[in-house]
Amino acid sequence: MDQLADTLRENVFWYAGTSPTVRTFKLANDTEHVYAVNIVNTHNRQLDGSVMVIARVQGDYVIIEEDLTDKPLVERLVAAGIPRDKIVCAYLGEPIPDIQAN
């Protein structure tokens, strides 16, 4: 699972970048293998911050809970060598298999 978690972390964190109007934050829980990028609008503080992308490892699956990007995380993960049948896009309504966390 460590290699799967490392691949997931690297690819989720790829979305964290810089901009004159927004700030992104890399969020990680290495114990539970959950990785996210949060976005805050620094130009207009009246706008709510939000999760740009969040995904986790459960068993030998990657569960993508949210992906608001224009370059889908699922595509990056498949390109990184994770089989598509081991990736669940929960945000699209794909069912999460009954899997045990390791």
PyMOL commands that set and color helices and strands:
alter all, ss='L'
color gray80, all
select helices_A, chain A and resi 2-13+73-79+84-86+90-92
alter helices_A, ss='H'
color red, helices_A
select strands_A, chain A and resi 22-29+34-41+50-58+61-67+87-89
alter strands_A, ss='S'
color yellow, strands_A
deselect
rebuild
show_as cartoon
